[in-house]
Amino acid sequence: MEKVHIDLGANSYDICIGHGLDVGGLMRGALPKGRDVMIVSNETIAPLYLDQVKSSLESQGFVCHQCILKDGEAYKTVESYMQIMTALMEQSLARDCCLVALGGGVVGDITGFAAATYQRGVDFVQIPTTLLALVDSSVGGKTAINHPLGKNMIGAFYQPRIVIADLDFLKTLPEREMAAGMAEVIKYGVILDREFFDYLKTHVGNLDLSYVVKRCCEWKAYVVSRDEKEKGMRALLNYGHTFGHAIEVGMGFGTYLHGEAVAVGMVIAAYVAAKTKGMPESEVAELVEILPQYHLPVTIPDKLSAADFIGYMHHDKKVKQGKINYVLPTAIGKSEVFNDLSDEEVQNLIAAFKAQ
């Protein structure tokens, strides 16, 4: 087992990465006095892993309850959040309970938000079951639900007590979901780590997943430890997300998986960077080449116009004082946040990219 430490003072915790991890033992180490646990999962993951996780927790003296949500981004809603709240209240769980998120990014985000707000805050643990959640959403304490007008607009920064990243859960992950997770993996290479990007280029089809997950978690730990609440450096992790979120909202939540939308968003951002910030065209081409090799899209959906993007992006969290902040790579491995691009300029660039 490998460990990556998130150093946040009193809110510090470990990401435990490995195969066949002892969930109960690791949770008992993180919560020595814990007793009541509410496991939140979905209709896809629960039949596969709920009994296994529940048995491991019970072997360590935890008393387990469960709440099973519908599966998919379309259910990352206030209704699902209230389903968790109702389950907690029906079992009369107190402030010393713990919520366990067993699932992908949607389950993790909703469960974390429920933990942040139930009785003004209770413990929670992340047990991610998708690659995307393993390398990104389960780490760093971003929790949220969606609103029809915007993704992740209702949420809180709230850190888990431990992240248990068991790579064996990926064995049942559909290929499309695995590909979606690779978008977040490639993101780290583009924004921070040219060497890692080159590894991904040269190891298509034979990735060492343990290495990949650890490297991504190390980068996220580095960033989050320096900027927990996204006042500076952490914004770099939003690369591809501003454009990607517009695709998710505009196409209807669930039409594009999050990683698929981010992949297209990364290409749009690279194109904008090449036209405005000096990113070499050859490096944009490298990005456009690698994404399809990992079965990710690189073109804007026909349904969305350039004007649509601007409208949706103004409902994004990255808007400050009416201006959209863009994370743009200046080269593969280097990126910055820019807020000097006008809506008209970006709209024209999106239209030009789409017309290629």
C-alpha positions as a Markdown table, in Angstrom:
| # | Residue | x | y | z |
|---|---|---|---|---|
| 1 | Met | 0.0 | 0.0 | 0.0 |
| 2 | Glu | 1.2 | 3.5 | -0.9 |
| 3 | Lys | 0.2 | 6.6 | 1.1 |
| 4 | Val | 0.0 | 10.2 | -0.1 |
| 5 | His | -0.5 | 12.8 | 2.7 |
| 6 | Ile | -2.6 | 15.9 | 2.3 |
| 7 | Asp | -1.1 | 18.5 | 4.7 |
| 8 | Leu | -3.9 | 20.8 | 5.9 |
| 9 | Gly | -3.1 | 21.2 | 9.6 |
| 10 | Ala | -6.0 | 19.9 | 11.7 |
| 11 | Asn | -7.8 | 18.8 | 8.5 |
| 12 | Ser | -4.9 | 16.6 | 7.2 |
| 13 | Tyr | -5.5 | 13.1 | 6.0 |
| 14 | Asp | -4.0 | 10.3 | 4.0 |
| 15 | Ile | -4.9 | 8.9 | 0.6 |
| 16 | Cys | -4.2 | 5.1 | 0.8 |
| 17 | Ile | -3.6 | 3.5 | -2.6 |
| 18 | Gly | -3.3 | -0.2 | -3.3 |
| 19 | His | -5.0 | -3.5 | -4.1 |
| 20 | Gly | -7.3 | -5.4 | -1.7 |
| 21 | Leu | -7.1 | -2.7 | 1.0 |
| 22 | Asp | -8.5 | -3.4 | 4.5 |
| 23 | Val | -11.3 | -0.8 | 4.4 |
| 24 | Gly | -12.4 | -1.5 | 8.0 |
| 25 | Gly | -8.9 | -1.4 | 9.4 |
| 26 | Leu | -8.0 | 1.8 | 7.6 |
| 27 | Met | -11.2 | 3.5 | 8.7 |
| 28 | Arg | -10.7 | 2.4 | 12.3 |
| 29 | Gly | -7.3 | 3.9 | 12.2 |
| 30 | Ala | -8.7 | 7.2 | 11.0 |
| 31 | Leu | -11.8 | 7.1 | 13.3 |
| 32 | Pro | -10.7 | 5.3 | 16.5 |
| 33 | Lys | -13.9 | 6.2 | 18.3 |
| 34 | Gly | -16.3 | 5.9 | 15.4 |
| 35 | Arg | -19.4 | 3.8 | 15.6 |
| 36 | Asp | -22.4 | 4.7 | 13.4 |
| 37 | Val | -21.7 | 4.8 | 9.7 |
| 38 | Met | -24.0 | 5.7 | 6.8 |
| 39 | Ile | -22.7 | 4.2 | 3.5 |
| 40 | Val | -23.9 | 6.2 | 0.5 |
| 41 | Ser | -23.7 | 4.4 | -2.8 |
| 42 | Asn | -25.6 | 4.1 | -6.0 |
| 43 | Glu | -27.7 | 1.4 | -7.8 |
| 44 | Thr | -24.7 | 0.4 | -10.0 |
| 45 | Ile | -22.0 | 0.1 | -7.3 |
| 46 | Ala | -24.0 | -1.1 | -4.3 |
| 47 | Pro | -24.7 | -4.6 | -5.8 |
| 48 | Leu | -21.0 | -5.0 | -6.6 |
| 49 | Tyr | -19.2 | -3.8 | -3.4 |
| 50 | Leu | -21.6 | -2.7 | -0.7 |
| 51 | Asp | -21.7 | -6.1 | 1.1 |
| 52 | Gln | -17.9 | -6.3 | 1.0 |
| 53 | Val | -17.3 | -2.9 | 2.4 |
| 54 | Lys | -20.1 | -3.3 | 5.0 |
| 55 | Ser | -18.6 | -6.6 | 6.2 |
| 56 | Ser | -15.1 | -5.1 | 6.6 |
| 57 | Leu | -16.5 | -2.1 | 8.6 |
| 58 | Glu | -18.6 | -4.4 | 10.8 |
| 59 | Ser | -15.5 | -6.5 | 11.6 |
| 60 | Gln | -14.0 | -3.4 | 13.1 |
| 61 | Gly | -17.1 | -2.6 | 15.3 |
| 62 | Phe | -18.8 | -0.1 | 13.0 |
| 63 | Val | -22.6 | -0.2 | 12.9 |
| 64 | Cys | -23.6 | 0.3 | 9.2 |
| 65 | His | -26.6 | 1.9 | 7.6 |
| 66 | Gln | -27.1 | 2.5 | 3.9 |
| 67 | Cys | -28.5 | 5.0 | 1.4 |
| 68 | Ile | -28.6 | 4.0 | -2.2 |
| 69 | Leu | -29.0 | 6.7 | -4.8 |
| 70 | Lys | -29.8 | 6.6 | -8.5 |
| 71 | Asp | -26.7 | 6.5 | -10.7 |
| 72 | Gly | -25.5 | 9.3 | -12.9 |
| 73 | Glu | -24.7 | 13.0 | -13.1 |
| 74 | Ala | -28.4 | 13.7 | -13.7 |
| 75 | Tyr | -29.1 | 12.7 | -10.1 |
| 76 | Lys | -26.5 | 15.0 | -8.5 |
| 77 | Thr | -29.4 | 17.1 | -7.3 |
| 78 | Val | -31.0 | 18.6 | -4.2 |
| 79 | Glu | -33.4 | 15.6 | -4.3 |
| 80 | Ser | -30.6 | 13.1 | -3.9 |
| 81 | Tyr | -29.0 | 15.3 | -1.2 |
| 82 | Met | -32.4 | 15.3 | 0.7 |
| 83 | Gln | -32.6 | 11.5 | 0.3 |
| 84 | Ile | -29.3 | 11.2 | 2.3 |
| 85 | Met | -30.6 | 13.7 | 4.9 |
| 86 | Thr | -33.8 | 11.7 | 5.3 |
| 87 | Ala | -31.9 | 8.5 | 5.7 |
| 88 | Leu | -29.7 | 10.0 | 8.4 |
| 89 | Met | -32.7 | 11.4 | 10.3 |
| 90 | Glu | -34.8 | 8.3 | 10.0 |
| 91 | Gln | -31.9 | 6.4 | 11.7 |
| 92 | Ser | -31.5 | 9.2 | 14.3 |
| 93 | Leu | -27.8 | 9.4 | 13.6 |
| 94 | Ala | -26.0 | 11.9 | 15.8 |
| 95 | Arg | -23.1 | 14.3 | 15.2 |
| 96 | Asp | -20.6 | 11.5 | 15.9 |
| 97 | Cys | -21.7 | 9.5 | 12.9 |
| 98 | Cys | -19.7 | 9.2 | 9.7 |
| 99 | Leu | -20.8 | 9.2 | 6.1 |
| 100 | Val | -18.9 | 6.9 | 3.7 |
| 101 | Ala | -19.0 | 7.7 | 0.0 |
| 102 | Leu | -18.8 | 4.4 | -2.0 |
| 103 | Gly | -18.9 | 5.3 | -5.7 |
| 104 | Gly | -17.6 | 7.7 | -8.3 |
| 105 | Gly | -17.5 | 11.5 | -8.3 |
| 106 | Val | -21.2 | 12.1 | -8.1 |
| 107 | Val | -21.6 | 9.9 | -5.0 |
| 108 | Gly | -18.5 | 11.5 | -3.5 |
| 109 | Asp | -19.6 | 15.1 | -4.1 |
| 110 | Ile | -23.1 | 14.6 | -2.8 |
| 111 | Thr | -22.0 | 12.6 | 0.2 |
| 112 | Gly | -19.4 | 15.2 | 1.1 |
| 113 | Phe | -21.9 | 18.0 | 0.9 |
| 114 | Ala | -24.3 | 16.1 | 3.0 |
| 115 | Ala | -21.6 | 15.5 | 5.6 |
| 116 | Ala | -20.6 | 19.2 | 5.6 |
| 117 | Thr | -24.2 | 20.2 | 6.3 |
| 118 | Tyr | -25.8 | 17.5 | 8.4 |
| 119 | Gln | -26.0 | 18.8 | 12.0 |
| 120 | Arg | -23.4 | 21.5 | 10.8 |
| 121 | Gly | -20.8 | 18.9 | 9.9 |
| 122 | Val | -20.0 | 15.2 | 10.5 |
| 123 | Asp | -17.1 | 13.0 | 9.5 |
| 124 | Phe | -16.9 | 11.5 | 6.1 |
| 125 | Val | -14.7 | 9.0 | 4.2 |
| 126 | Gln | -14.1 | 8.7 | 0.5 |
| 127 | Ile | -14.0 | 5.2 | -1.1 |
| 128 | Pro | -13.7 | 6.0 | -4.8 |
| 129 | Thr | -14.7 | 3.4 | -7.4 |
| 130 | Thr | -13.9 | 5.2 | -10.6 |
| 131 | Leu | -10.6 | 6.3 | -12.1 |
| 132 | Leu | -11.9 | 9.9 | -12.2 |
| 133 | Ala | -12.7 | 9.9 | -8.5 |
| 134 | Leu | -9.5 | 8.1 | -7.6 |
| 135 | Val | -7.3 | 10.8 | -9.3 |
| 136 | Asp | -9.4 | 13.9 | -8.8 |
| 137 | Ser | -12.8 | 14.3 | -7.2 |
| 138 | Ser | -12.2 | 12.2 | -4.0 |
| 139 | Val | -9.2 | 14.3 | -3.1 |
| 140 | Gly | -9.2 | 17.9 | -1.9 |
| 141 | Gly | -12.5 | 18.4 | -0.2 |
| 142 | Lys | -14.6 | 19.9 | -3.0 |
| 143 | Thr | -18.3 | 18.8 | -2.3 |
| 144 | Ala | -21.3 | 19.9 | -4.2 |
| 145 | Ile | -24.6 | 19.3 | -6.0 |
| 146 | Asn | -25.7 | 20.7 | -9.4 |
| 147 | His | -28.3 | 23.2 | -10.3 |
| 148 | Pro | -30.0 | 23.3 | -13.7 |
| 149 | Leu | -28.2 | 26.6 | -14.5 |
| 150 | Gly | -24.8 | 25.4 | -13.4 |
| 151 | Lys | -22.6 | 22.5 | -12.3 |
| 152 | Asn | -21.4 | 22.3 | -8.7 |
| 153 | Met | -22.8 | 25.7 | -7.9 |
| 154 | Ile | -24.1 | 24.6 | -4.4 |
| 155 | Gly | -21.4 | 23.1 | -2.2 |
| 156 | Ala | -18.7 | 23.5 | 0.4 |
| 157 | Phe | -15.0 | 22.9 | 0.9 |
| 158 | Tyr | -15.1 | 20.0 | 3.4 |
| 159 | Gln | -12.2 | 17.5 | 3.8 |
| 160 | Pro | -12.7 | 13.7 | 4.3 |
| 161 | Arg | -11.0 | 11.9 | 7.2 |
| 162 | Ile | -9.3 | 9.4 | 4.8 |
| 163 | Val | -9.4 | 8.4 | 1.2 |
| 164 | Ile | -9.3 | 4.7 | 0.6 |
| 165 | Ala | -8.3 | 4.2 | -3.0 |
| 166 | Asp | -8.6 | 0.4 | -3.8 |
| 167 | Leu | -7.5 | -0.1 | -7.4 |
| 168 | Asp | -9.4 | -3.5 | -7.4 |
| 169 | Phe | -12.7 | -1.5 | -7.7 |
| 170 | Leu | -11.6 | -0.5 | -11.2 |
| 171 | Lys | -11.9 | -4.1 | -12.4 |
| 172 | Thr | -15.7 | -3.6 | -13.0 |
| 173 | Leu | -15.5 | -0.1 | -14.4 |
| 174 | Pro | -17.0 | 0.2 | -17.9 |
| 175 | Glu | -14.5 | 1.2 | -20.6 |
| 176 | Arg | -16.3 | 4.5 | -21.2 |
| 177 | Glu | -15.9 | 5.5 | -17.5 |
| 178 | Met | -12.3 | 4.4 | -17.5 |
| 179 | Ala | -11.7 | 6.7 | -20.5 |
| 180 | Ala | -13.4 | 9.6 | -18.8 |
| 181 | Gly | -11.1 | 9.2 | -15.9 |
| 182 | Met | -8.1 | 9.5 | -18.2 |
| 183 | Ala | -9.1 | 13.1 | -19.1 |
| 184 | Glu | -8.3 | 14.1 | -15.5 |
| 185 | Val | -5.1 | 12.1 | -15.6 |
| 186 | Ile | -3.9 | 13.8 | -18.8 |
| 187 | Lys | -4.9 | 17.2 | -17.3 |
| 188 | Tyr | -2.2 | 16.9 | -14.7 |
| 189 | Gly | 0.4 | 16.4 | -17.4 |
| 190 | Val | -0.7 | 19.4 | -19.4 |
| 191 | Ile | -0.9 | 21.9 | -16.5 |
| 192 | Leu | 2.0 | 20.7 | -14.3 |
| 193 | Asp | 4.2 | 17.9 | -15.5 |
| 194 | Arg | 5.6 | 17.5 | -19.0 |
| 195 | Glu | 7.4 | 14.3 | -18.0 |
| 196 | Phe | 4.2 | 12.7 | -16.9 |
| 197 | Phe | 2.5 | 13.7 | -20.1 |
| 198 | Asp | 5.3 | 12.1 | -22.1 |
| 199 | Tyr | 4.8 | 8.9 | -20.0 |
| 200 | Leu | 1.1 | 8.9 | -20.9 |
| 201 | Lys | 2.0 | 9.4 | -24.6 |
| 202 | Thr | 4.4 | 6.4 | -24.7 |
| 203 | His | 2.5 | 4.0 | -22.6 |
| 204 | Val | -1.0 | 3.9 | -24.2 |
| 205 | Gly | -2.3 | 0.4 | -23.6 |
| 206 | Asn | 0.2 | -0.5 | -20.9 |
| 207 | Leu | -0.2 | 2.1 | -18.1 |
| 208 | Asp | 1.0 | 1.2 | -14.6 |
| 209 | Leu | -2.2 | 2.3 | -12.9 |
| 210 | Ser | -0.7 | 2.3 | -9.4 |
| 211 | Tyr | 2.0 | 4.8 | -10.7 |
| 212 | Val | -0.6 | 6.9 | -12.5 |
| 213 | Val | -3.0 | 7.2 | -9.5 |
| 214 | Lys | -0.2 | 8.0 | -7.1 |
| 215 | Arg | 1.4 | 10.6 | -9.4 |
| 216 | Cys | -2.0 | 12.4 | -9.8 |
| 217 | Cys | -2.7 | 12.2 | -6.1 |
| 218 | Glu | 0.8 | 13.6 | -5.3 |
| 219 | Trp | 0.2 | 16.6 | -7.6 |
| 220 | Lys | -3.3 | 17.2 | -6.2 |
| 221 | Ala | -1.9 | 16.9 | -2.6 |
| 222 | Tyr | 0.8 | 19.4 | -3.5 |
| 223 | Val | -1.7 | 21.9 | -4.9 |
| 224 | Val | -4.4 | 21.5 | -2.3 |
| 225 | Ser | -1.9 | 21.7 | 0.6 |
| 226 | Arg | -0.9 | 25.1 | -0.6 |
| 227 | Asp | -4.3 | 26.4 | -1.6 |
| 228 | Glu | -7.2 | 24.5 | 0.1 |
| 229 | Lys | -10.0 | 26.9 | -0.9 |
| 230 | Glu | -9.0 | 27.8 | -4.4 |
| 231 | Lys | -7.7 | 31.4 | -3.9 |
| 232 | Gly | -4.7 | 30.9 | -6.1 |
| 233 | Met | -2.8 | 27.9 | -7.4 |
| 234 | Arg | -5.6 | 25.4 | -7.0 |
| 235 | Ala | -7.5 | 27.1 | -9.8 |
| 236 | Leu | -5.0 | 25.5 | -12.2 |
| 237 | Leu | -6.9 | 22.2 | -11.6 |
| 238 | Asn | -9.9 | 23.7 | -13.4 |
| 239 | Tyr | -8.1 | 23.4 | -16.7 |
| 240 | Gly | -10.6 | 22.3 | -19.3 |
| 241 | His | -13.4 | 22.5 | -16.8 |
| 242 | Thr | -14.8 | 25.9 | -17.6 |
| 243 | Phe | -15.5 | 25.0 | -21.2 |
| 244 | Gly | -16.3 | 21.4 | -20.1 |
| 245 | His | -18.9 | 22.4 | -17.6 |
| 246 | Ala | -20.6 | 24.5 | -20.3 |
| 247 | Ile | -20.8 | 21.3 | -22.4 |
| 248 | Glu | -22.3 | 19.3 | -19.5 |
| 249 | Val | -24.9 | 21.9 | -18.8 |
| 250 | Gly | -25.7 | 22.7 | -22.4 |
| 251 | Met | -26.0 | 19.1 | -23.5 |
| 252 | Gly | -27.9 | 18.0 | -20.4 |
| 253 | Phe | -26.3 | 16.4 | -17.4 |
| 254 | Gly | -25.3 | 12.9 | -18.1 |
| 255 | Thr | -25.2 | 13.2 | -22.0 |
| 256 | Tyr | -21.4 | 13.7 | -21.8 |
| 257 | Leu | -19.5 | 12.1 | -18.9 |
| 258 | His | -17.6 | 14.7 | -16.9 |
| 259 | Gly | -14.3 | 13.5 | -18.2 |
| 260 | Glu | -15.5 | 13.5 | -21.8 |
| 261 | Ala | -16.6 | 17.1 | -21.5 |
| 262 | Val | -13.3 | 18.1 | -19.8 |
| 263 | Ala | -11.4 | 16.5 | -22.7 |
| 264 | Val | -13.1 | 18.7 | -25.2 |
| 265 | Gly | -12.7 | 21.7 | -22.8 |
| 266 | Met | -9.0 | 21.1 | -22.6 |
| 267 | Val | -8.6 | 21.2 | -26.4 |
| 268 | Ile | -10.7 | 24.4 | -26.6 |
| 269 | Ala | -8.5 | 26.0 | -23.9 |
| 270 | Ala | -5.3 | 24.9 | -25.7 |
| 271 | Tyr | -6.6 | 26.4 | -28.9 |
| 272 | Val | -7.4 | 29.7 | -27.2 |
| 273 | Ala | -4.0 | 29.6 | -25.5 |
| 274 | Ala | -2.2 | 29.1 | -28.9 |
| 275 | Lys | -4.1 | 32.0 | -30.4 |
| 276 | Thr | -3.7 | 34.4 | -27.4 |
| 277 | Lys | -0.9 | 33.2 | -25.0 |
| 278 | Gly | 1.8 | 31.7 | -27.2 |
| 279 | Met | 1.2 | 28.0 | -26.6 |
| 280 | Pro | 3.0 | 26.3 | -29.5 |
| 281 | Glu | 0.7 | 24.9 | -32.1 |
| 282 | Ser | 2.7 | 21.7 | -32.1 |
| 283 | Glu | 1.9 | 21.1 | -28.5 |
| 284 | Val | -1.8 | 21.7 | -29.1 |
| 285 | Ala | -1.5 | 19.0 | -31.8 |
| 286 | Glu | 0.1 | 16.7 | -29.2 |
| 287 | Leu | -2.9 | 17.1 | -27.0 |
| 288 | Val | -5.4 | 16.6 | -29.9 |
| 289 | Glu | -3.4 | 13.4 | -30.8 |
| 290 | Ile | -3.3 | 11.8 | -27.3 |
| 291 | Leu | -6.9 | 12.2 | -26.2 |
| 292 | Pro | -8.4 | 10.0 | -28.9 |
| 293 | Gln | -5.8 | 7.3 | -28.1 |
| 294 | Tyr | -7.5 | 7.1 | -24.7 |
| 295 | His | -11.0 | 7.1 | -26.4 |
| 296 | Leu | -11.8 | 10.7 | -25.5 |
| 297 | Pro | -13.5 | 13.3 | -27.8 |
| 298 | Val | -11.8 | 16.4 | -29.1 |
| 299 | Thr | -14.6 | 18.3 | -31.0 |
| 300 | Ile | -17.4 | 20.6 | -29.9 |
| 301 | Pro | -21.0 | 19.1 | -30.0 |
| 302 | Asp | -22.9 | 20.4 | -33.0 |
| 303 | Lys | -25.7 | 21.4 | -30.8 |
| 304 | Leu | -23.7 | 24.1 | -28.9 |
| 305 | Ser | -22.9 | 27.4 | -30.5 |
| 306 | Ala | -20.0 | 29.7 | -29.4 |
| 307 | Ala | -22.6 | 32.0 | -27.9 |
| 308 | Asp | -24.0 | 29.2 | -25.9 |
| 309 | Phe | -20.6 | 28.6 | -24.3 |
| 310 | Ile | -20.3 | 32.3 | -23.1 |
| 311 | Gly | -23.8 | 32.2 | -21.6 |
| 312 | Tyr | -23.2 | 29.0 | -19.7 |
| 313 | Met | -19.7 | 30.0 | -18.6 |
| 314 | His | -21.1 | 33.1 | -17.0 |
| 315 | His | -22.9 | 30.8 | -14.6 |
| 316 | Asp | -19.7 | 29.1 | -13.6 |
| 317 | Lys | -17.9 | 29.4 | -10.3 |
| 318 | Lys | -14.8 | 30.8 | -12.0 |
| 319 | Val | -16.5 | 34.1 | -12.8 |
| 320 | Lys | -15.2 | 37.0 | -10.7 |
| 321 | Gln | -16.4 | 40.6 | -11.0 |
| 322 | Gly | -18.2 | 39.6 | -14.1 |
| 323 | Lys | -15.1 | 38.3 | -15.9 |
| 324 | Ile | -14.5 | 34.6 | -16.6 |
| 325 | Asn | -11.1 | 33.2 | -15.4 |
| 326 | Tyr | -9.5 | 30.9 | -17.9 |
| 327 | Val | -6.9 | 28.3 | -17.1 |
| 328 | Leu | -4.7 | 28.2 | -20.2 |
| 329 | Pro | -1.5 | 26.2 | -20.8 |
| 330 | Thr | 1.4 | 28.3 | -22.1 |
| 331 | Ala | 3.2 | 25.0 | -22.9 |
| 332 | Ile | 2.6 | 21.4 | -22.0 |
| 333 | Gly | 3.6 | 21.2 | -18.3 |
| 334 | Lys | 3.0 | 24.9 | -17.7 |
| 335 | Ser | -0.2 | 26.8 | -17.1 |
| 336 | Glu | -1.6 | 30.1 | -15.7 |
| 337 | Val | -4.9 | 31.7 | -14.9 |
| 338 | Phe | -5.9 | 34.6 | -17.2 |
| 339 | Asn | -8.8 | 37.0 | -16.9 |
| 340 | Asp | -7.9 | 39.4 | -19.7 |
| 341 | Leu | -9.9 | 37.8 | -22.5 |
| 342 | Ser | -13.2 | 39.5 | -23.5 |
| 343 | Asp | -16.3 | 37.5 | -24.1 |
| 344 | Glu | -16.3 | 38.5 | -27.8 |
| 345 | Glu | -12.7 | 37.4 | -28.3 |
| 346 | Val | -13.3 | 34.0 | -26.7 |
| 347 | Gln | -16.6 | 33.5 | -28.6 |
| 348 | Asn | -14.9 | 34.2 | -31.9 |
| 349 | Leu | -12.1 | 31.8 | -31.0 |
| 350 | Ile | -14.6 | 29.0 | -30.1 |
| 351 | Ala | -16.5 | 29.7 | -33.4 |
| 352 | Ala | -13.2 | 29.4 | -35.3 |
| 353 | Phe | -12.2 | 26.2 | -33.5 |
| 354 | Lys | -15.6 | 24.7 | -34.2 |
| 355 | Ala | -15.4 | 25.6 | -37.9 |
| 356 | Gln | -12.1 | 23.9 | -38.4 |
